[in-house]
Amino acid sequence: MITLILRWLPSEIVDQAVLEVRALRHKPKLEDISFTLRRGEVLGIAGLLGAGRSELLKAIVGLETYEQGEIVINGEKITRPDYGDMLKRGIGYTPENRKEAGIIPWLGVDENTVLTNRQKISANGVLQWSTIRRLTEEVMQRMTVKAASSETPIGTLSGGNQQKVVIGRWVYAASQILLLDEPTRGVDIEAKQQIYRIVRELAAEGKSVVFISSEVEELPLVCDRILLLQHGTFSQEFHSPVNVDELMSAILSVH
């Protein structure tokens, strides 16, 4: 049980939709999904394991194909999302299993940081290593990543430091929308608090975050609003401050 009291930077949520999902169906788990994410908002998605939360994020970024519905980014309808295109549109995504899909363990922190945005640090097709290391060190400092150097293989870092690098990758890429799937799974309490702080700082800067977690008690700590995914659709909505017992009861209820 997390007992810390988090004092985060208040975000100024602007009534401006940056991401809209409308009547999305992605069988077998998602039947009718609609929601709006606003600028500066941290939106939590709660639900039992297997409810389809991870599948929803994968469908949004184009890693899985949905049968019907539409996605709107900053007012523009996207017919069929493509992962590369969604990254260019300012969406960052951290997968549920960072070890299998989030990092390349034998590469350094620096190479893992710039994986998705190499055009920033190349000239005429040649990687500029001095620029890579400078930018990586800036990200490491902001994300409080503990490593001997920016060249340290990421696989040798603790789970918390690995996850901060994965999130920092999107800070480096200047992503405006972050989809975080279980960002605190397998990390210690100190690293969790640092990740909460980072997420709230990003929201205070006007970035928008979707935050999925199976640790129910942490959602009210970091989220402005929480949607409950049950039976393929969002059944309830909770606004901050959220009572953890109430949220847990709703998750476990069967309709």
C-alpha positions as CSV (number, residue, x, y, z in Angstrom):
1,M,0.0,0.0,0.0
2,I,1.4,3.4,-0.9
3,T,1.1,5.8,2.0
4,L,2.9,8.8,0.8
5,I,1.2,12.1,0.4
6,L,2.0,13.6,-3.0
7,R,2.3,17.4,-3.3
8,W,2.3,17.9,-7.1
9,L,2.4,20.9,-9.2
10,P,-1.2,21.8,-10.1
11,S,-1.8,21.6,-13.8
12,E,-4.0,24.1,-15.6
13,I,-6.3,21.9,-17.5
14,V,-7.4,23.8,-20.6
15,D,-10.7,22.9,-22.2
16,Q,-9.0,21.9,-25.4
17,A,-9.2,18.4,-26.6
18,V,-5.9,17.0,-27.7
19,L,-7.0,13.4,-28.1
20,E,-10.5,12.1,-28.7
21,V,-11.5,8.5,-29.1
22,R,-15.0,7.9,-30.5
23,A,-17.0,4.7,-30.4
24,L,-13.9,2.5,-30.8
25,R,-14.4,-1.2,-31.1
26,H,-11.5,-3.6,-30.8
27,K,-12.7,-7.2,-30.2
28,P,-12.7,-9.2,-28.1
29,K,-12.2,-6.8,-25.2
30,L,-13.3,-3.4,-26.4
31,E,-16.9,-2.8,-27.5
32,D,-17.7,0.9,-27.3
33,I,-14.9,3.2,-26.1
34,S,-15.2,7.0,-26.1
35,F,-13.3,9.6,-24.2
36,T,-11.6,13.0,-24.5
37,L,-8.2,13.9,-23.2
38,R,-7.6,17.6,-22.6
39,R,-4.4,19.7,-22.6
40,G,-2.7,19.6,-19.2
41,E,-4.7,16.6,-18.0
42,V,-3.6,13.4,-16.4
43,L,-6.3,10.8,-17.2
44,G,-6.2,7.5,-15.4
45,I,-7.7,4.3,-16.7
46,A,-8.7,1.7,-14.1
47,G,-10.0,-1.8,-14.5
48,L,-9.3,-5.5,-13.8
49,L,-6.5,-7.3,-15.5
50,G,-7.7,-8.4,-18.9
51,A,-10.2,-5.6,-19.2
52,G,-8.5,-4.3,-22.4
53,R,-6.6,-1.2,-21.1
54,S,-3.3,-2.1,-22.8
55,E,-5.1,-3.1,-26.0
56,L,-6.8,0.4,-26.0
57,L,-3.4,2.2,-26.0
58,K,-2.0,-0.1,-28.6
59,A,-5.0,0.6,-30.9
60,I,-4.6,4.4,-30.4
61,V,-0.9,4.4,-31.4
62,G,-1.5,2.0,-34.3
63,L,0.2,-1.1,-32.9
64,E,-3.1,-3.0,-33.1
65,T,-6.0,-2.7,-35.6
66,Y,-9.5,-1.8,-34.4
67,E,-12.7,-2.7,-36.2
68,Q,-14.6,0.6,-36.0
69,G,-14.5,4.0,-34.4
70,E,-12.3,7.1,-34.9
71,I,-9.4,8.8,-33.3
72,V,-9.0,12.6,-33.4
73,I,-5.7,14.3,-32.6
74,N,-5.8,18.1,-32.2
75,G,-9.0,18.3,-34.2
76,E,-7.8,16.0,-37.1
77,K,-9.5,12.7,-37.7
78,I,-7.1,9.7,-38.1
79,T,-8.7,7.0,-40.2
80,R,-6.2,4.2,-39.5
81,P,-3.4,5.0,-37.0
82,D,0.1,4.1,-38.0
83,Y,2.7,4.0,-35.2
84,G,5.3,6.0,-37.0
85,D,2.8,8.7,-38.0
86,M,1.4,8.9,-34.5
87,L,4.9,9.5,-33.1
88,K,5.3,12.3,-35.6
89,R,2.0,13.8,-34.4
90,G,3.5,14.1,-30.9
91,I,2.3,10.9,-29.2
92,G,4.6,9.0,-26.9
93,Y,3.9,5.5,-25.8
94,T,5.5,3.4,-23.0
95,P,4.5,-0.3,-23.2
96,E,3.4,-2.5,-20.3
97,N,6.5,-4.6,-20.4
98,R,9.5,-2.4,-20.7
99,K,12.0,-5.2,-20.7
100,E,10.4,-6.9,-23.8
101,A,9.2,-3.8,-25.7
102,G,10.5,-0.7,-24.1
103,I,14.3,-1.0,-24.1
104,I,17.2,-2.5,-25.9
105,P,19.2,-3.8,-22.8
106,W,22.6,-4.0,-24.4
107,L,22.6,-0.5,-25.7
108,G,23.5,2.5,-23.6
109,V,21.2,4.9,-21.9
110,D,22.1,7.4,-24.7
111,E,21.0,5.2,-27.6
112,N,17.8,4.1,-25.8
113,T,16.9,7.8,-25.2
114,V,17.2,8.7,-28.9
115,L,15.7,5.6,-30.4
116,T,12.5,7.2,-31.7
117,N,13.9,10.5,-32.9
118,R,17.2,10.1,-34.5
119,Q,16.7,12.9,-37.0
120,K,17.3,15.4,-34.2
121,I,20.8,14.2,-33.6
122,S,22.1,13.3,-37.1
123,A,23.6,15.4,-39.9
124,N,23.6,14.1,-43.4
125,G,22.8,10.6,-42.1
126,V,25.7,10.6,-39.6
127,L,24.9,10.4,-35.9
128,Q,26.4,13.3,-33.8
129,W,27.5,11.5,-30.7
130,S,28.5,14.7,-28.8
131,T,25.0,16.0,-29.3
132,I,23.5,12.6,-28.3
133,R,25.4,12.5,-25.1
134,R,24.6,16.1,-24.2
135,L,20.9,15.7,-24.8
136,T,20.9,12.4,-22.9
137,E,22.6,13.9,-19.9
138,E,20.0,16.7,-19.9
139,V,17.2,14.0,-19.9
140,M,19.0,12.0,-17.2
141,Q,19.3,15.0,-15.0
142,R,15.6,16.0,-15.4
143,M,14.4,12.4,-14.9
144,T,16.9,11.8,-12.0
145,V,18.3,8.7,-13.7
146,K,21.1,7.1,-11.7
147,A,23.8,5.7,-14.0
148,A,27.6,5.8,-14.2
149,S,27.4,7.6,-17.5
150,S,25.1,8.1,-20.5
151,E,26.9,5.2,-22.2
152,T,26.1,2.7,-19.4
153,P,24.1,-0.3,-20.9
154,I,20.5,0.3,-19.8
155,G,20.0,-3.3,-19.0
156,T,22.4,-2.9,-16.0
157,L,20.2,-0.2,-14.4
158,S,17.5,-0.7,-11.8
159,G,13.9,-1.1,-13.0
160,G,13.0,2.4,-11.8
161,N,15.9,4.0,-13.7
162,Q,15.1,2.0,-16.8
163,Q,11.5,3.2,-16.7
164,K,12.6,6.8,-16.2
165,V,14.7,6.5,-19.4
166,V,11.7,5.1,-21.3
167,I,9.6,8.1,-20.2
168,G,12.5,10.5,-20.7
169,R,12.7,9.3,-24.4
170,W,9.4,11.1,-25.0
171,V,10.4,14.2,-23.0
172,Y,13.4,14.4,-25.3
173,A,11.2,13.9,-28.4
174,A,9.0,16.8,-27.2
175,S,5.8,14.6,-27.3
176,Q,2.7,16.5,-26.2
177,I,0.6,13.4,-25.5
178,L,2.0,10.5,-23.4
179,L,0.3,7.1,-23.1
180,L,1.8,5.4,-20.1
181,D,1.0,1.7,-19.6
182,E,1.9,0.5,-16.1
183,P,4.7,3.1,-15.8
184,T,5.5,2.2,-12.1
185,R,5.3,-1.6,-12.4
186,G,8.3,-3.4,-10.9
187,V,10.0,-0.2,-9.5
188,D,10.6,0.8,-5.8
189,I,8.7,3.4,-3.8
190,E,11.3,6.1,-4.4
191,A,11.3,5.6,-8.1
192,K,7.5,5.6,-8.1
193,Q,7.4,9.0,-6.3
194,Q,9.9,10.3,-8.9
195,I,7.7,9.1,-11.7
196,Y,4.6,10.7,-10.1
197,R,6.5,14.0,-9.9
198,I,7.7,13.8,-13.5
199,V,4.1,13.1,-14.7
200,R,2.7,16.1,-12.8
201,E,5.5,18.3,-14.0
202,L,4.7,17.4,-17.6
203,A,1.0,18.1,-17.0
204,A,1.9,21.5,-15.5
205,E,3.8,22.3,-18.7
206,G,0.7,21.6,-20.8
207,K,1.4,18.1,-21.8
208,S,-1.4,15.5,-21.6
209,V,-1.1,12.0,-20.1
210,V,-3.1,8.8,-20.1
211,F,-1.9,6.7,-17.1
212,I,-2.8,3.0,-16.7
213,S,-2.0,1.3,-13.5
214,S,-3.1,-2.0,-11.8
215,E,-2.1,-0.4,-8.4
216,V,-5.4,1.2,-7.7
217,E,-4.2,3.3,-4.8
218,E,-1.7,5.2,-7.0
219,L,-4.3,6.5,-9.5
220,P,-5.8,9.1,-7.2
221,L,-2.3,10.3,-6.3
222,V,-1.4,11.3,-9.8
223,C,-4.6,11.6,-11.9
224,D,-7.0,14.5,-12.4
225,R,-9.7,12.1,-13.6
226,I,-10.1,8.4,-13.7
227,L,-12.2,6.3,-16.1
228,L,-13.3,2.7,-15.2
229,L,-13.1,0.2,-18.0
230,Q,-15.6,-2.7,-17.5
231,H,-17.2,-5.1,-20.0
232,G,-15.7,-3.3,-23.0
233,T,-16.7,0.2,-22.2
234,F,-16.2,3.0,-19.7
235,S,-18.8,2.4,-16.9
236,Q,-17.9,5.2,-14.4
237,E,-15.9,8.4,-14.2
238,F,-14.2,9.7,-11.1
239,H,-12.9,13.3,-10.5
240,S,-10.1,14.3,-8.1
241,P,-10.0,14.0,-5.2
242,V,-11.0,10.3,-5.5
243,N,-11.7,7.9,-2.6
244,V,-9.5,4.8,-3.0
245,D,-12.0,2.5,-1.3
246,E,-14.8,3.8,-3.5
247,L,-12.7,3.3,-6.6
248,M,-11.6,-0.2,-5.6
249,S,-15.3,-1.2,-4.8
250,A,-16.3,0.0,-8.3
251,I,-13.5,-2.0,-10.0
252,L,-14.5,-5.2,-8.2
253,S,-18.3,-4.7,-8.7
254,V,-19.9,-6.9,-11.3
255,H,-22.9,-5.5,-13.3
